[in-house]
C-alpha cells in the first residue's frame, strides 16, 4: 500500500518520487534552456531539486502537461519574464526539444495557464523560497503553511 505523498515529509516524498536523477539524463537542450546556471536560461528557472519539490507540493506528476504547467508557473513568478521569453520558449519546447520532452499544442496551452497562475501576486515568495526548513515537514503541512496548497490540483 502506497502512502500518499501528502502524508510524507518533503524529503521522503522526494525520495519516493525518484529525486536526485543525474542531470546527464536530461537532454542538453533542456538543461541549457531550463537550468538557472545556464547563460541562456529563461527567467524563472530553478534548480532541478527545487523543481522536483514544486512537483510534489503542487501535486503534479511527471507528464509533459505537468512539466509545461510547472515551467510556465515558474516563469510567471519572475517579473523579468517578457512576451519575447514566452514566445521563444514555446517555439523551442514545441519544435526543438527531443520528442519525449517536446510540448504538444495542448502542453503549450497548459504552459500558458501555468504562467498566468504564477503571475498571481500571492505566489511572489516562491521564487526565493528556501525549502530547507520544510524538508522534514509533511507535504500537507507545507501546503497549509504556504500558499501552495490551494493550487495543489491545477486544472491540467
Secondary structure, DSSP 4 states (H G I P E B T S, - for coil): -PPPGGGSBHHHHHHHTT----GGGS-HHHHHHH-TTSTTPPTT---HHHHHHHHHHTT--SSHHHHHHHHHHHHHH-TT--HHHHHHHHHIIIIIS-TTT---HHHHHHHHHHHHHHTSGGGGGGGG---GGGTTSBHHHHHHHSTTGGGTT---
